[in-house]
């Protein structure tokens, strides 16, 4: 693609280009429409099951008996086992109960600390296994899909297995490696669980509510999972088209006629934007389901009425809608930024002035400063944000609504090949390096320093790297 250059010695600074509001509104609507469908289904589930749901006793069955507790995460007919690093073999996530908490609360806390997966739903009391002076209470938590636990220093492996398979593997490895042992008490729990005689004490009405909530969660997750790839691709295409249309108008106002064509780099960027959005879309129902489970079971345990629970679920619905709107706004800004950056570099536009937007709810100190000072940054690299500890571009951080004004350099710095004239600088740097430390080297250094001062514009990654090499050499030889 032909590189742009200003017809005069003075660079041309274009107006800023802001994220397309129409694309954001469309994306928000698509996400919120799917949320609305799931919300209607959830209300039907609650109305049909709530009238039969009895009050669960808030008193923990293991209170005063167990001093340690854990959770069996189950998905269909498989359970989660984690390998301990203290030589105690494979076990369920769990640990010691604190003096001021019940065994169930301790089990929830320990399970979250060791997996970073919340136990928001109903925990069914399985039983207590003695282990010396420790009495370990075990609870069961059903999850919609198998997950990879974020293990801490207490574990180094995990596995989802059928109880009978786990026991068979352990039996086959006994006497070989201690790491294959089951933690004391786990074997008996697994054997009982495998015979399906445990966890049958919960009232049938609670089982019904639990099953309906699980079914609702699975349907919602499936709906979003199936819709995510197409929706993400549609969004990427709309964002790319809007960005390119805006850039064409932006450059035309400054006197440049540009016609964009698909390039390998631009197609790669579109696909990357779509891939990121697939994950975000799929995260919406999963987060929502966790929150709904927590609210429903808290209401059941506390004896709340249906109207109170409805208000709490309405608040969750509102927060989920707002999260969808935030995802749409954030991704629209990021997509515009990365697509715009790719096209600019293809056109040879390498610098831009930071433009701060005062529309954001949480303005960043450095971004405000850059906007007020008219800070210029290299588009290929971004601006160093000390608060974030990384290079950033306008609109790429959450809640950031900044943009920028691209700078199209003057024509005097270009040759007929549309590439920067840096041959003389490259030769001067080579000579200065070759004669470094000699009398002639001092002369070569002065020549290089003079050429460096006379060069005011730099283009492309190779040119910018040359500038860095020169600056490093001059700084080193100055000391």
C-alpha positions in Angstrom: 0.0 0.0 0.0 1.4 3.4 -1.0 2.7 5.5 1.9 1.0 8.8 2.7 3.1 12.0 2.8 2.2 15.6 3.2 2.7 17.8 0.1 4.6 20.4 2.2 7.4 20.4 4.7 5.0 20.9 7.5 3.3 17.7 8.8 -0.5 17.4 8.5 -2.4 16.6 11.7 -5.8 15.0 11.1 -8.8 15.3 13.3 -9.5 12.5 15.9 -11.6 9.5 15.0 -13.9 8.2 17.7 -15.4 4.7 18.1 -18.5 4.2 16.1 -21.6 4.7 18.3 -23.8 2.7 15.9 -21.6 -0.4 16.1 -21.6 -0.2 19.9 -25.4 0.2 20.1 -25.9 -2.8 17.8 -23.5 -5.0 19.7 -25.1 -4.0 23.1 -28.6 -4.8 21.7 -27.6 -8.2 20.5 -26.1 -9.2 23.8 -29.0 -7.8 25.8 -31.6 -9.6 23.7 -30.1 -12.9 24.6 -30.0 -11.9 28.2 -33.7 -11.0 28.0 -34.6 -14.5 26.7 -32.7 -16.1 29.6 -34.3 -13.8 32.1 -37.8 -14.8 31.0 -36.9 -18.4 31.3 -35.4 -17.9 34.8 -38.6 -16.3 36.1 -40.6 -19.3 34.9 -38.2 -21.7 36.7 -38.5 -19.7 40.0 -42.3 -19.5 39.8 -42.8 -23.2 39.1 -40.4 -24.5 41.8 -40.5 -21.9 44.6 -43.9 -22.8 45.9 -42.6 -26.3 46.7 -39.2 -25.3 48.1 -39.1 -25.8 51.9 -37.0 -23.8 54.3 -33.6 -25.5 54.7 -32.3 -25.5 58.2 -29.6 -22.9 58.6 -27.9 -25.0 61.3 -25.0 -27.0 59.8 -25.3 -30.7 60.4 -21.6 -30.9 61.1 -21.4 -27.9 63.4 -19.5 -28.8 66.6 -18.4 -32.2 65.2 -16.1 -31.5 62.2 -12.9 -29.5 62.4 -12.0 -29.8 58.7 -14.1 -29.8 55.6 -14.0 -30.1 51.9 -16.0 -30.2 48.7 -16.6 -32.9 46.1 -17.1 -31.0 42.8 -19.2 -33.2 40.5 -20.0 -32.8 36.8 -22.3 -35.5 35.4 -20.7 -38.7 36.7 -17.1 -37.4 37.2 -15.5 -35.8 40.3 -12.6 -33.5 40.8 -9.5 -34.9 42.5 -6.4 -32.8 43.3 -2.9 -34.1 44.1 -1.4 -32.7 47.3 2.2 -31.5 47.5 2.6 -32.7 51.2 2.8 -36.4 50.2 -0.8 -37.2 51.3 -1.8 -38.2 47.7 -5.1 -37.3 45.9 -7.9 -35.6 47.7 -10.8 -33.2 47.4 -10.2 -29.5 47.9 -10.6 -28.7 51.6 -8.9 -27.8 54.8 -9.3 -26.8 58.5 -12.4 -25.1 59.7 -11.9 -21.7 61.4 -13.2 -21.3 65.0 -15.8 -18.7 63.9 -17.3 -20.6 60.9 -19.5 -23.7 60.3 -18.1 -26.7 58.5 -20.1 -25.8 55.4 -18.7 -22.3 55.4 -15.2 -23.7 55.9 -15.7 -26.1 53.0 -16.9 -23.3 50.7 -14.0 -21.1 51.7 -11.3 -23.8 51.4 -12.6 -25.0 48.1 -12.5 -21.5 46.6 -9.0 -20.8 48.0 -7.7 -24.0 46.4 -9.5 -23.8 43.1 -10.7 -20.2 42.7 -14.0 -21.7 41.7 -17.0 -20.5 43.8 -19.5 -22.9 45.4 -22.5 -20.7 45.1 -25.1 -23.4 44.7 -26.6 -26.0 47.1 -24.0 -28.0 49.1 -25.3 -31.4 50.0 -23.9 -32.9 53.2 -22.2 -36.2 52.5 -20.8 -37.3 55.8 -17.9 -37.2 58.2 -14.7 -39.3 58.0 -12.4 -39.6 61.0 -8.6 -39.1 60.4 -6.8 -39.2 63.8 -7.9 -36.2 65.7 -9.4 -34.7 62.6 -13.0 -35.2 61.6 -13.4 -34.2 57.9 -16.9 -33.2 56.7 -17.5 -33.7 53.0 -20.0 -31.8 50.9 -21.0 -32.2 47.3 -21.3 -29.3 44.8 -22.7 -30.0 41.3 -21.2 -27.8 38.5 -22.5 -27.3 34.9 -19.2 -28.1 33.3 -15.7 -29.3 34.2 -13.3 -26.5 35.0 -9.5 -26.2 35.4 -8.8 -25.2 39.1 -6.3 -22.4 39.7 -4.1 -24.4 42.1 -2.1 -22.9 44.9 1.1 -24.3 46.5 -0.9 -27.1 48.2 -1.5 -29.0 44.9 0.4 -29.7 41.7 -2.1 -31.8 39.7 -5.8 -32.3 39.2 -8.0 -34.7 37.4 -11.7 -35.2 36.6 -12.5 -38.9 36.9 -15.3 -41.4 37.5 -15.2 -42.6 41.1 -14.8 -46.2 40.1 -12.0 -45.3 37.7 -10.2 -43.3 40.3 -10.3 -46.2 42.8 -9.1 -48.6 40.1 -6.1 -46.4 39.2 -5.2 -46.0 42.8 -5.4 -49.8 43.5 -3.2 -50.5 40.5 -0.5 -48.1 41.6 -0.4 -49.0 45.3 3.2 -49.8 46.3 4.7 -48.0 43.3 4.6 -44.3 44.0 3.3 -42.6 47.1 1.9 -39.8 44.9 -0.7 -42.2 43.6 -2.2 -42.8 47.1 -5.6 -41.5 48.0 -5.8 -39.2 51.0 -7.1 -41.1 54.1 -10.9 -41.1 54.1 -11.2 -40.2 50.4 -11.3 -43.9 49.2 -14.3 -44.7 51.4 -16.1 -41.6 50.4 -15.5 -42.4 46.7 -16.7 -46.0 47.1 -19.9 -44.9 48.7 -20.4 -42.1 46.2 -19.8 -44.6 43.3 -22.6 -46.8 44.7 -24.9 -43.8 44.6 -26.0 -44.1 48.2 -24.8 -40.7 49.3 -26.3 -37.3 49.0 -29.9 -38.6 49.1 -31.1 -36.7 52.2 -32.0 -33.4 50.5 -35.8 -32.8 50.2 -37.3 -33.7 46.8 -38.5 -30.1 46.3 -35.1 -28.8 46.8 -33.8 -31.3 44.3 -36.4 -30.1 41.9 -35.3 -26.5 42.3 -31.6 -27.5 41.9 -32.3 -29.5 38.8 -34.4 -26.6 37.2 -31.6 -24.1 38.0 -29.0 -26.4 36.5 -31.1 -26.9 33.4 -31.7 -23.1 33.0 -28.0 -22.5 33.3 -27.1 -25.1 30.7 -29.7 -23.8 28.3 -28.4 -20.2 28.7 -24.8 -21.2 28.3 -25.6 -23.3 25.2 -27.5 -20.3 23.7 -24.6 -17.9 24.2 -22.0 -20.5 23.1 -23.8 -21.2 19.9 -24.4 -17.6 19.1 -20.9 -16.3 20.1 -18.8 -17.2 17.0 -21.2 -15.6 14.5 -22.0 -12.6 16.7 -18.3 -12.0 17.2 -17.5 -12.2 13.5 -20.4 -9.8 12.7 -19.1 -7.4 15.3 -15.6 -7.6 14.0 -16.7 -6.9 10.4 -18.9 -4.0 11.5 -16.2 -2.5 13.6 -13.7 -2.9 10.8 -16.0 -1.4 8.2 -16.9 1.6 10.4 -13.2 2.2 11.3 -12.1 2.2 7.6 -15.0 4.4 6.5 -14.2 6.8 9.3 -10.5 6.8 8.3 -11.3 7.5 4.7 -13.4 10.5 5.6 -10.8 11.7 8.2 -8.0 11.5 5.6 -10.1 13.1 2.9 -10.7 16.1 5.1 -7.0 16.5 5.2 -6.5 16.2 1.5 -5.7 12.5 1.1 -7.7 10.1 -1.0 -7.4 6.5 0.3 -9.0 3.3 -0.8 -8.5 0.4 1.6 -8.2 -3.2 0.4 -8.0 -6.4 2.5 -4.5 -7.2 3.5 -3.0 -10.2 5.4 -2.4 -8.1 8.4 -5.9 -6.5 8.5 -7.5 -9.9 8.1 -5.4 -11.3 11.0 -6.5 -8.4 13.2 -10.2 -8.9 12.4 -9.9 -12.6 13.4 -8.1 -11.7 16.6 -10.9 -9.2 17.5 -13.5 -11.9 16.9 -11.6 -14.5 18.9 -11.4 -12.2 22.0 -15.1 -11.4 21.8 -16.2 -15.1 21.6 -14.7 -15.6 25.0 -16.3 -12.5 26.5 -19.8 -13.4 25.1 -19.5 -16.9 26.5 -18.6 -15.6 30.0 -21.8 -13.7 30.4 -24.2 -16.6 31.2 -21.6 -18.4 33.3 -21.1 -15.4 35.6 -24.8 -14.8 35.8 -25.6 -18.4 36.7 -23.1 -18.4 39.6 -24.7 -15.2 41.0 -28.3 -16.5 40.5 -27.5 -19.8 42.3 -26.0 -17.9 45.3 -29.1 -15.6 45.6 -31.6 -18.5 45.3 -30.0 -20.7 47.9 -29.4 -17.9 50.3 -33.2 -17.1 49.9 -34.1 -20.8 50.5 -31.9 -21.0 53.6 -33.1 -17.7 55.1 -36.8 -18.3 54.4 -37.2 -15.3 52.1 -40.4 -14.9 50.2 -40.8 -14.9 46.4 -41.2 -11.1 46.1 -37.9 -10.5 48.0 -36.1 -13.0 45.8 -37.6 -11.5 42.6 -36.2 -8.1 43.6 -32.7 -9.5 44.1 -32.9 -11.4 40.8 -34.0 -8.2 39.1 -30.9 -6.5 40.4 -28.8 -9.3 39.1 -30.5 -9.0 35.7 -29.8 -5.3 35.7 -26.1 -5.8 36.5 -25.8 -8.4 33.8 -27.3 -6.0 31.3 -24.8 -3.3 32.4 -22.0 -5.8 32.1 -23.0 -6.6 28.5 -23.2 -2.8 27.7 -19.7 -2.4 29.2 -18.3 -5.3 27.1 -19.8 -3.7 24.0 -18.4 -0.3 24.7 -15.0 -1.6 25.8 -14.6 -4.0 22.8 -15.8 -1.4 20.3 -13.1 1.0 21.5 -10.4 -1.7 21.5 -11.5 -3.0 18.0 -11.4 0.5 16.6 -8.0 1.2 18.1 -6.2 -2.0 16.9 -7.8 -1.9 13.4 -7.0 1.8 13.0 -3.4 1.2 14.2 -2.9 -1.5 11.7 -4.2 0.5 8.7 -2.1 3.6 9.8 1.1 1.7 9.8 0.3 0.2 6.4 -0.1 3.8 5.2 3.2 4.9 6.7 1.6 7.0 9.5 3.9 6.4 12.5 3.1 9.2 14.9 -0.1 10.6 16.6 -1.1 13.2 19.2 -2.9 11.8 22.2 -6.5 13.2 22.5 -8.1 12.8 25.9 -11.9 12.3 26.1 -13.7 13.8 29.1 -16.7 11.5 28.6 -15.2 8.7 30.7 -16.4 8.1 34.2 -13.0 7.2 35.5 -10.4 9.5 33.8 -6.8 8.4 34.2 -4.3 10.9 35.5 -1.7 10.3 32.8 -4.2 10.2 30.0 -5.5 13.6 31.0 -2.0 15.0 31.2 -1.1 13.6 27.7 -4.2 15.2 26.3 -3.5 18.6 27.8 0.2 18.6 26.7 -0.6 17.2 23.2 1.8 14.3 23.8 3.1 12.7 20.6 3.7 8.9 20.6 5.0 6.3 18.2 2.0 4.3 16.9 3.9 1.1 16.6 4.9 1.2 20.2 2.2 3.1 22.1 2.6 5.3 25.2 4.2 4.1 28.4 1.6 4.1 31.1 3.5 4.0 34.4 0.3 3.4 36.4 -0.5 0.3 34.3 3.2 -0.8 33.9 2.8 -1.3 30.1 2.6 0.5 26.7 -1.0 1.5 25.9 -2.9 3.0 23.0 -6.0 5.2 23.1 -9.2 3.2 23.9 -7.4 -0.1 24.8 -7.8 0.1 28.6 -11.1 -0.6 30.3 -13.2 2.6 30.6 -10.6 4.5 28.4 -12.4 6.7 25.8 -9.4 8.5 24.5 -8.5 8.9 20.8 -5.7 10.5 18.9 -4.8 12.7 15.9 -2.6 11.0 13.3 0.4 13.0 12.0 1.2 12.7 8.3 4.9 13.7 7.9 6.2 16.2 5.3 7.4 15.0 1.9 11.0 16.3 2.2 11.9 13.3 4.4 11.0 10.8 1.7 12.7 9.5 -1.4 11.0 8.4 -4.6 10.7 4.9 -3.1 8.4 6.2 -0.4 10.9 5.0 2.2 12.8 7.3 4.7 16.2 8.5 3.6 18.4 6.9 6.3 21.3 5.6 4.3 23.5 8.5 5.4 22.6 8.0 9.0 23.3 4.3 8.8 26.7 4.9 7.3 27.5 7.5 10.0 26.6 5.1 12.8 28.7 2.3 11.3 31.8 4.6 11.0 31.3 5.9 14.5 31.2 2.4 15.9 34.2 1.3 13.8 36.5 4.1 15.0 35.1 4.3 18.6 37.8 5.2 21.1 40.1 6.8 18.5 40.8 10.4 17.4 38.9 9.7 14.1 36.1 8.1 16.1 35.5 11.4 17.9 35.2 13.1 14.5 32.8 10.4 13.3 30.7 10.9 16.5 30.4 14.7 15.9 29.2 14.0 12.4 26.6 11.4 13.6 25.4 13.8 16.3 24.9 16.6 13.8 22.9 14.3 11.4 20.8 13.1 14.3 19.9 16.7 15.3 18.9 17.6 11.7 16.6 14.6 11.5 13.2 15.5 13.0 10.9 12.8 11.6 11.2 9.0 11.7 9.1 6.4 9.9 8.5 2.7 10.3 9.9 0.2 12.8 13.3 0.0 11.1 13.7 3.7 11.1 12.7 4.0 14.8 15.1 1.2 15.7 17.9 3.1 13.9 17.1 6.2 16.0 17.3 4.1 19.2 20.6 2.7 18.2 22.0 6.1 17.5 20.7 7.6 20.7 22.1 4.7 22.7 25.6 5.1 21.1 25.6 8.9 21.7 24.6 8.4 25.3 27.2 5.8 25.9 30.1 7.8 24.4 29.0 11.0 26.2 29.5 9.4 29.6 
